[in-house]
Amino acid sequence: MVERFIHKTVEINVPAGALWKILTDNEFIPQYMFGCNAETDWKPGSPLLWKGAADGKLYVKGEIVTFAPPQLLEYTVIDPNNPALADIPENYLTMSFTVSARGENASTLEIKQGDFTAVANGEQRYNDTVGGDDFLLVAIKKLAEAQAKL
């Protein structure tokens, strides 16, 4: 079976370090991550809990895989509130955020999520997710470029 990933890229007019801060600082994360804070110490192997900033509810959980500032952030994810999905390692998807500098004041952000063929309900999860990364990229770009103007 061929692997299935969601793969999106956007160019952002901020330095790589500034973009990295947007991706990893709870001052900014809730503004693009659907109102959630990231509870983690960012160390590989550590838990990553996405909790609502307003309600404290756990919406997504996972584990840090790679934390290599300011180029690569990888973590696993699963929806702990989905009763149809067993909370086992085989059902976790991997999210990768790769930041590449494009000169002094510009970056490229690449987001990759998958492999949807390797998890339970993969086709449905792929279809439910495929448009969401567009929102994420647009929101991160808007926030990062707005912060650069301050």
MDTraj code that builds the backbone (N, CA, C; nanometers):
import mdtraj as md
import numpy as np

residues = "MET VAL GLU ARG PHE ILE HIS LYS THR VAL GLU ILE ASN VAL PRO ALA GLY ALA LEU TRP LYS ILE LEU THR ASP ASN GLU PHE ILE PRO GLN TYR MET PHE GLY CYS ASN ALA GLU THR ASP TRP LYS PRO GLY SER PRO LEU LEU TRP LYS GLY ALA ALA ASP GLY LYS LEU TYR VAL LYS GLY GLU ILE VAL THR PHE ALA PRO PRO GLN LEU LEU GLU TYR THR VAL ILE ASP PRO ASN ASN PRO ALA LEU ALA ASP ILE PRO GLU ASN TYR LEU THR MET SER PHE THR VAL SER ALA ARG GLY GLU ASN ALA SER THR LEU GLU ILE LYS GLN GLY ASP PHE THR ALA VAL ALA ASN GLY GLU GLN ARG TYR ASN ASP THR VAL GLY GLY ASP ASP PHE LEU LEU VAL ALA ILE LYS LYS LEU ALA GLU ALA GLN ALA LYS LEU".split()
xyz = np.array([
    [0.0841, -0.1186, 0.0000],
    [0.0000, 0.0000, 0.0000],
    [0.0887, 0.1251, 0.0000],
    [0.0520, 0.2217, -0.0786],
    [0.1271, 0.3465, -0.0875],
    [0.0968, 0.4327, 0.0349],
    [0.2004, 0.4923, 0.0915],
    [0.1825, 0.5812, 0.2060],
    [0.0968, 0.7014, 0.1661],
    [0.0247, 0.7568, 0.2646],
    [-0.0594, 0.8721, 0.2369],
    [-0.0337, 0.9804, 0.3411],
    [0.0119, 1.0953, 0.2932],
    [0.0442, 1.2087, 0.3791],
    [-0.0273, 1.3338, 0.3298],
    [-0.0509, 1.4262, 0.4205],
    [-0.0905, 1.5622, 0.3836],
    [0.0382, 1.6424, 0.3875],
    [0.0638, 1.7143, 0.2802],
    [0.1895, 1.7879, 0.2675],
    [0.1570, 1.9271, 0.2150],
    [0.1891, 2.0306, 0.2944],
    [0.1595, 2.1698, 0.2574],
    [0.2817, 2.2571, 0.2834],
    [0.2966, 2.3609, 0.2021],
    [0.4095, 2.4529, 0.2158],
    [0.3597, 2.5962, 0.1978],
    [0.4194, 2.6882, 0.2741],
    [0.3869, 2.8305, 0.2595],
    [0.5141, 2.9125, 0.2821],
    [0.5255, 3.0203, 0.2071],
    [0.6355, 3.1149, 0.2271],
    [0.5877, 3.2243, 0.3206],
    [0.6734, 3.2576, 0.4183],
    [0.6374, 3.3550, 0.5216],
    [0.7484, 3.4587, 0.5302],
    [0.7108, 3.5839, 0.5330],
    [0.8084, 3.6930, 0.5316],
    [0.8547, 3.7298, 0.6722],
    [0.9179, 3.6326, 0.7379],
    [0.9823, 3.6528, 0.8680],
    [1.1054, 3.5634, 0.8733],
    [1.2045, 3.5998, 0.9546],
    [1.3212, 3.5127, 0.9716],
    [1.2813, 3.3786, 1.0343],
    [1.3617, 3.2767, 1.0098],
    [1.3334, 3.1424, 1.0610],
    [1.3169, 3.1416, 1.2129],
    [1.3995, 3.2147, 1.2851],
    [1.3904, 3.2184, 1.4315],
    [1.2585, 3.2757, 1.4805],
    [1.2083, 3.3768, 1.4131],
    [1.0800, 3.4363, 1.4503],
    [0.9657, 3.3384, 1.4227],
    [0.9736, 3.2672, 1.3125],
    [0.8718, 3.1672, 1.2803],
    [0.8748, 3.0539, 1.3831],
    [0.9926, 3.0122, 1.4230],
    [1.0066, 2.9069, 1.5231],
    [0.9385, 2.9467, 1.6537],
    [0.9538, 3.0720, 1.6934],
    [0.8904, 3.1214, 1.8159],
    [0.7382, 3.1109, 1.8062],
    [0.6827, 3.1428, 1.6908],
    [0.5375, 3.1314, 1.6701],
    [0.4939, 2.9858, 1.6876],
    [0.5747, 2.8928, 1.6379],
    [0.5401, 2.7504, 1.6426],
    [0.5502, 2.6891, 1.7817],
    [0.6322, 2.7476, 1.8701],
    [0.6638, 2.6795, 1.9960],
    [0.6382, 2.7606, 2.1229],
    [0.5797, 2.8779, 2.1119],
    [0.5579, 2.9641, 2.2285],
    [0.4074, 2.9793, 2.2530],
    [0.3638, 2.9453, 2.3747],
    [0.2207, 2.9535, 2.4075],
    [0.1662, 3.0951, 2.4064],
    [0.2514, 3.1939, 2.3930],
    [0.2020, 3.3302, 2.3711],
    [0.1295, 3.3369, 2.2359],
    [0.1728, 3.2542, 2.1406],
    [0.1195, 3.2579, 2.0045],
    [0.0363, 3.1350, 1.9660],
    [0.0700, 3.0192, 2.0194],
    [0.0092, 2.8931, 1.9761],
    [-0.1440, 2.8962, 1.9761],
    [-0.2119, 2.9429, 2.0809],
    [-0.3590, 2.9390, 2.0787],
    [-0.4205, 3.0211, 1.9643],
    [-0.3445, 3.1171, 1.9122],
    [-0.3978, 3.2032, 1.8068],
    [-0.4109, 3.1315, 1.6727],
    [-0.3407, 3.0210, 1.6553],
    [-0.3552, 2.9446, 1.5311],
    [-0.3925, 2.7981, 1.5561],
    [-0.3804, 2.7499, 1.6802],
    [-0.4064, 2.6090, 1.7090],
    [-0.5425, 2.5928, 1.7767],
    [-0.6434, 2.6571, 1.7191],
    [-0.7819, 2.6377, 1.7600],
    [-0.8034, 2.6634, 1.9087],
    [-0.7331, 2.7639, 1.9632],
    [-0.7506, 2.8022, 2.1031],
    [-0.6819, 2.7124, 2.2041],
    [-0.5902, 2.6280, 2.1585],
    [-0.5215, 2.5352, 2.2496],
    [-0.3795, 2.5810, 2.2812],
    [-0.3375, 2.5524, 2.4040],
    [-0.1981, 2.5660, 2.4448],
    [-0.1297, 2.4310, 2.4286],
    [0.0013, 2.4353, 2.4117],
    [0.0819, 2.3137, 2.4058],
    [0.1474, 2.2939, 2.5417],
    [0.1116, 2.1867, 2.6097],
    [0.1737, 2.1539, 2.7379],
    [0.2806, 2.0487, 2.7133],
    [0.4071, 2.0912, 2.7205],
    [0.5205, 2.0029, 2.6967],
    [0.6483, 2.0716, 2.7399],
    [0.7551, 1.9948, 2.7526],
    [0.8865, 2.0547, 2.7754],
    [0.9692, 2.0527, 2.6460],
    [0.9083, 2.0084, 2.5362],
    [0.9663, 2.0050, 2.4015],
    [1.0844, 1.9085, 2.3892],
    [1.1021, 1.8186, 2.4826],
    [1.2120, 1.7218, 2.4734],
    [1.1627, 1.5945, 2.4055],
    [1.2419, 1.5366, 2.3128],
    [1.2013, 1.4125, 2.2479],
    [1.1657, 1.3047, 2.3505],
    [1.0512, 1.2404, 2.3268],
    [1.0009, 1.1389, 2.4177],
    [0.9037, 1.1926, 2.5213],
    [0.8959, 1.3259, 2.5343],
    [0.8051, 1.3868, 2.6325],
    [0.6637, 1.3976, 2.5766],
    [0.5643, 1.3943, 2.6664],
    [0.4262, 1.4116, 2.6210],
    [0.4025, 1.5516, 2.5658],
    [0.3056, 1.5605, 2.4756],
    [0.2578, 1.6882, 2.4226],
    [0.1065, 1.6841, 2.4343],
    [0.0508, 1.7731, 2.5155],
    [-0.0929, 1.7786, 2.5382],
    [-0.1460, 1.9116, 2.4860],
    [-0.2408, 1.9040, 2.3938],
    [-0.3057, 2.0240, 2.3400],
    [-0.4333, 2.0455, 2.4201],
    [-0.4295, 2.1463, 2.5093],
    [-0.5438, 2.1741, 2.5967],
    [-0.6017, 2.3109, 2.5649],
    [-0.7340, 2.3190, 2.5731],
    [-0.8019, 2.4456, 2.5487],
    [-0.7548, 2.5522, 2.6449],
    [-0.7150, 2.6674, 2.5921],
    [-0.6683, 2.7770, 2.6770],
    [-0.7817, 2.8277, 2.7653],
    [-0.9044, 2.8219, 2.7175],
    [-1.0185, 2.8726, 2.7925],
    [-1.0796, 2.7684, 2.8857],
    [-1.0867, 2.6409, 2.8405],
    [-1.1575, 2.5403, 2.9190],
    [-1.0682, 2.4330, 2.9810],
    [-0.9399, 2.4293, 2.9448],
    [-0.8478, 2.3304, 3.0011],
    [-0.8712, 2.1885, 2.9532],
    [-0.9657, 2.1684, 2.8612],
    [-0.9982, 2.0345, 2.8106],
    [-0.8865, 1.9832, 2.7202],
    [-0.8565, 1.8544, 2.7322],
    [-0.7579, 1.7903, 2.6466],
    [-0.8234, 1.7582, 2.5121],
    [-0.7724, 1.8176, 2.4040],
    [-0.8288, 1.7977, 2.2703],
    [-0.7446, 1.7033, 2.1848],
    [-0.6142, 1.7123, 2.1984],
    [-0.5230, 1.6280, 2.1212],
    [-0.4054, 1.5952, 2.2116],
    [-0.3541, 1.4730, 2.1951],
    [-0.2354, 1.4385, 2.2719],
    [-0.1369, 1.3669, 2.1816],
    [-0.0129, 1.3640, 2.2264],
    [0.0905, 1.2973, 2.1496],
    [0.2212, 1.2999, 2.2250],
    [0.3285, 1.2916, 2.1477],
    [0.4625, 1.2869, 2.2050],
    [0.5592, 1.3594, 2.1124],
    [0.6552, 1.4298, 2.1719],
    [0.7586, 1.4970, 2.0935],
    [0.8511, 1.3911, 2.0338],
    [0.8737, 1.3987, 1.9032],
    [0.9640, 1.3070, 1.8343],
    [1.0982, 1.3756, 1.8106],
    [1.0947, 1.4955, 1.7510],
    [1.2167, 1.5714, 1.7202],
    [1.1941, 1.7171, 1.7556],
    [1.2915, 1.7774, 1.8222],
    [1.2874, 1.9208, 1.8519],
    [1.4257, 1.9752, 1.8188],
    [1.4402, 2.0349, 1.7007],
    [1.5691, 2.0834, 1.6515],
    [1.5544, 2.2277, 1.6044],
    [1.5536, 2.3241, 1.7006],
    [1.5344, 2.4645, 1.6655],
    [1.6445, 2.5176, 1.5755],
    [1.6143, 2.6059, 1.4850],
    [1.4807, 2.6480, 1.4413],
    [1.4371, 2.5785, 1.3127],
    [1.4787, 2.4525, 1.2931],
    [1.4490, 2.3872, 1.1657],
    [1.3384, 2.2829, 1.1702],
    [1.3331, 2.1965, 1.2726],
    [1.2430, 2.0820, 1.2658],
    [1.1747, 2.0533, 1.3988],
    [1.0427, 2.0448, 1.3925],
    [0.9601, 2.0029, 1.5048],
    [0.8729, 1.8884, 1.4561],
    [0.8836, 1.7747, 1.5227],
    [0.7996, 1.6588, 1.4894],
    [0.7361, 1.6069, 1.6170],
    [0.6080, 1.5723, 1.6058],
    [0.5389, 1.5115, 1.7193],
    [0.4269, 1.4225, 1.6679],
    [0.3826, 1.3317, 1.7542],
    [0.2710, 1.2450, 1.7194],
    [0.1422, 1.3061, 1.7725],
    [0.0288, 1.2661, 1.7129],
    [-0.1018, 1.3170, 1.7557],
    [-0.2082, 1.2090, 1.7477],
    [-0.3042, 1.2208, 1.8395],
    [-0.4258, 1.1398, 1.8371],
    [-0.5344, 1.2196, 1.9085],
    [-0.6580, 1.1969, 1.8685],
    [-0.7726, 1.2597, 1.9341],
    [-0.8186, 1.1668, 2.0465],
    [-0.7914, 1.2031, 2.1727],
    [-0.8282, 1.1150, 2.2841],
    [-0.9783, 1.1121, 2.3094],
    [-1.0535, 1.2000, 2.2425],
    [-1.1982, 1.2080, 2.2625],
    [-1.2765, 1.1304, 2.1573],
    [-1.2063, 1.0588, 2.0706],
    [-1.2709, 0.9812, 1.9657],
    [-1.2859, 0.8364, 2.0127],
    [-1.4072, 0.7963, 2.0535],
    [-1.4255, 0.6611, 2.1071],
    [-1.4044, 0.5509, 2.0025],
    [-1.4068, 0.5861, 1.8755],
    [-1.3878, 0.4869, 1.7699],
    [-1.2407, 0.4585, 1.7423],
    [-1.1525, 0.5296, 1.8110],
    [-1.0101, 0.5194, 1.7832],
    [-0.9354, 0.4746, 1.9083],
    [-0.8794, 0.3554, 1.9056],
    [-0.8036, 0.3046, 2.0205],
    [-0.6783, 0.3892, 2.0425],
    [-0.6538, 0.4231, 2.1688],
    [-0.5360, 0.5041, 2.2044],
    [-0.4151, 0.4114, 2.2188],
    [-0.3643, 0.3707, 2.1016],
    [-0.2465, 0.2845, 2.0959],
    [-0.1470, 0.3474, 1.9987],
    [-0.0174, 0.3237, 2.0167],
    [0.0841, 0.3880, 1.9319],
    [0.0583, 0.3734, 1.7812],
    [0.0009, 0.2611, 1.7403],
    [-0.0229, 0.2375, 1.5973],
    [-0.1248, 0.3335, 1.5368],
    [-0.2039, 0.4019, 1.6197],
    [-0.3058, 0.4945, 1.5686],
    [-0.2634, 0.6410, 1.5731],
    [-0.1421, 0.6676, 1.6182],
    [-0.0938, 0.8053, 1.6233],
    [-0.0382, 0.8448, 1.4866],
    [-0.0699, 0.9659, 1.4440],
    [-0.0122, 1.0233, 1.3222],
    [0.1068, 1.1087, 1.3617],
    [0.1978, 1.1322, 1.2685],
    [0.3119, 1.2196, 1.2940],
    [0.2929, 1.3519, 1.2206],
    [0.3133, 1.4611, 1.2942],
    [0.3120, 1.5967, 1.2383],
    [0.4566, 1.6447, 1.2318],
    [0.4967, 1.6972, 1.1168],
    [0.6309, 1.7548, 1.1009],
    [0.6186, 1.8986, 1.0548],
    [0.6912, 1.9869, 1.1200],
    [0.6992, 2.1274, 1.0812],
    [0.8458, 2.1545, 1.0494],
    [0.8742, 2.1819, 0.9223],
    [1.0103, 2.2103, 0.8794],
    [1.0193, 2.3565, 0.8402],
    [1.1129, 2.4282, 0.9015],
    [1.1344, 2.5710, 0.8734],
    [1.2657, 2.5844, 0.7986],
    [1.2604, 2.6496, 0.6838],
    [1.3799, 2.6756, 0.6028],
    [1.3935, 2.8247, 0.5803],
    [1.5125, 2.8769, 0.6066],
    [1.5376, 3.0193, 0.5826],
    [1.5464, 3.0440, 0.4323],
    [1.4861, 3.1546, 0.3890],
    [1.4964, 3.2004, 0.2503],
    [1.5538, 3.3420, 0.2556],
    [1.6813, 3.3516, 0.2823],
    [1.7413, 3.4837, 0.3017],
    [1.7281, 3.5260, 0.4472],
    [1.7547, 3.6525, 0.4717],
    [1.7603, 3.7033, 0.6086],
    [1.6231, 3.7215, 0.6729],
    [1.5230, 3.7616, 0.5938],
    [1.3928, 3.7957, 0.6507],
    [1.2765, 3.7183, 0.5911],
    [1.3018, 3.5974, 0.5458],
    [1.1946, 3.5167, 0.4888],
    [1.2213, 3.3692, 0.5173],
    [1.1127, 3.2935, 0.5281],
    [1.1210, 3.1509, 0.5595],
    [1.0174, 3.0741, 0.4788],
    [1.0399, 2.9457, 0.4716],
    [0.9407, 2.8538, 0.4171],
    [0.9012, 2.7589, 0.5289],
    [0.7703, 2.7401, 0.5453],
    [0.7199, 2.6449, 0.6426],
    [0.6556, 2.5293, 0.5665],
    [0.7005, 2.4100, 0.5980],
    [0.6456, 2.2894, 0.5376],
    [0.5821, 2.2058, 0.6480],
    [0.4567, 2.1690, 0.6292],
    [0.3856, 2.0842, 0.7245],
    [0.3549, 1.9520, 0.6563],
    [0.3842, 1.8438, 0.7270],
    [0.3568, 1.7107, 0.6742],
    [0.2877, 1.6306, 0.7846],
    [0.1779, 1.5640, 0.7505],
    [0.1059, 1.4821, 0.8473],
    [0.0741, 1.3471, 0.7849],
    [0.0939, 1.2407, 0.8620],
    [0.0619, 1.1063, 0.8131],
    [0.1355, 1.0031, 0.8943],
    [0.1439, 0.8895, 0.8514],
    [0.0933, 0.8240, 0.7341],
    [-0.0472, 0.7719, 0.7614],
    [-0.1443, 0.8192, 0.6854],
    [-0.2833, 0.7833, 0.7074],
    [-0.3145, 0.6389, 0.6691],
    [-0.2317, 0.5751, 0.5862],
    [-0.2572, 0.4354, 0.5506],
    [-0.2176, 0.3405, 0.6625],
    [-0.1416, 0.3883, 0.7608],
    [-0.0898, 0.3012, 0.8658],
    [-0.1723, 0.3040, 0.9942],
    [-0.2813, 0.3825, 0.9983],
    [-0.3597, 0.3979, 1.1211],
    [-0.5038, 0.3529, 1.0998],
    [-0.5727, 0.3227, 1.2099],
    [-0.7138, 0.2860, 1.2032],
    [-0.7949, 0.4035, 1.1495],
    [-0.8968, 0.3741, 1.0712],
    [-0.9834, 0.4766, 1.0121],
    [-0.9047, 0.5793, 0.9329],
    [-0.7951, 0.5359, 0.8701],
    [-0.7049, 0.6278, 0.8012],
    [-0.7699, 0.7100, 0.6927],
    [-0.8532, 0.6490, 0.6096],
    [-0.9181, 0.7229, 0.5010],
    [-1.0099, 0.8319, 0.5558],
    [-1.0885, 0.7986, 0.6576],
    [-1.1780, 0.8971, 0.7189],
    [-1.0979, 1.0076, 0.7868],
    [-0.9922, 0.9713, 0.8576],
    [-0.9094, 1.0713, 0.9250],
    [-0.8416, 1.1626, 0.8232],
    [-0.7972, 1.1067, 0.7117],
    [-0.7382, 1.1870, 0.6047],
    [-0.8410, 1.2868, 0.5520],
    [-0.9607, 1.2390, 0.5199],
    [-1.0649, 1.3262, 0.4655],
    [-1.1075, 1.4340, 0.5646],
    [-1.1102, 1.4021, 0.6936],
    [-1.1462, 1.4997, 0.7967],
    [-1.0381, 1.6050, 0.8165],
    [-0.9142, 1.5720, 0.7822],
    [-0.7996, 1.6581, 0.8110],
    [-0.7523, 1.7398, 0.6920],
    [-0.7702, 1.6917, 0.5722],
    [-0.7027, 1.7453, 0.4542],
    [-0.7165, 1.8967, 0.4386],
    [-0.8286, 1.9575, 0.4685],
    [-0.8439, 2.1023, 0.4551],
    [-0.7949, 2.1812, 0.5756],
    [-0.7836, 2.1136, 0.6908],
    [-0.7463, 2.1823, 0.8138],
    [-0.6067, 2.2402, 0.8128],
    [-0.5150, 2.1751, 0.7421],
    [-0.3784, 2.2257, 0.7378],
    [-0.3697, 2.3567, 0.6608],
    [-0.4615, 2.3788, 0.5651],
    [-0.4642, 2.5070, 0.4953],
    [-0.4937, 2.6191, 0.5943],
    [-0.5917, 2.5967, 0.6818],
    [-0.6240, 2.6955, 0.7846],
    [-0.5024, 2.7216, 0.8710],
    [-0.4341, 2.6155, 0.9109],
    [-0.3175, 2.6268, 0.9976],
    [-0.2081, 2.7099, 0.9315],
    [-0.1775, 2.6799, 0.8064],
    [-0.0734, 2.7546, 0.7355],
    [-0.1086, 2.9016, 0.7216],
    [-0.2323, 2.9314, 0.6829],
    [-0.2758, 3.0701, 0.6661],
    [-0.2682, 3.1446, 0.7993],
    [-0.3151, 3.0803, 0.9068],
    [-0.3145, 3.1443, 1.0383],
    [-0.1723, 3.1683, 1.0889],
    [-0.0819, 3.0723, 1.0708],
    [0.0570, 3.0894, 1.1135],
    [0.1232, 3.2014, 1.0346],
    [0.1026, 3.2025, 0.9038],
    [0.1609, 3.3074, 0.8182],
    [0.1120, 3.4453, 0.8610],
    [-0.0190, 3.4586, 0.8788],
    [-0.0775, 3.5876, 0.9174],
    [-0.0226, 3.6347, 1.0524],
    [-0.0196, 3.5445, 1.1495],
    [0.0290, 3.5787, 1.2824],
    [0.1763, 3.6148, 1.2804],
    [0.2587, 3.5349, 1.2146],
    [0.4029, 3.5607, 1.2098],
    [0.4340, 3.6942, 1.1424],
    [0.3684, 3.7200, 1.0302],
    [0.3950, 3.8455, 0.9589],
    [0.3420, 3.9660, 1.0351],
    [0.2310, 3.9516, 1.1080],
    [0.1791, 4.0600, 1.1923],
    [0.2768, 4.0889, 1.3065],
    [0.3321, 3.9844, 1.3682],
    [0.4283, 4.0023, 1.4773],
    [0.5550, 4.0705, 1.4276],
    [0.5956, 4.0420, 1.3056],
    [0.7171, 4.1016, 1.2505],
    [0.7035, 4.2526, 1.2320],
    [0.5803, 4.2987, 1.2169],
    [0.5568, 4.4413, 1.1958],
    [0.5515, 4.5195, 1.3262],
    [0.5419, 4.4499, 1.4396],
    [0.5322, 4.5174, 1.5698],
    [0.6672, 4.5736, 1.6135],
])
top = md.Topology()
chain = top.add_chain()
for i, resn in enumerate(residues, 1):
    res = top.add_residue(resn, chain, resSeq=i)
    for name in ("N", "CA", "C"):
        top.add_atom(name, md.element.get_by_symbol(name[0]), res)
traj = md.Trajectory(xyz[None], top)
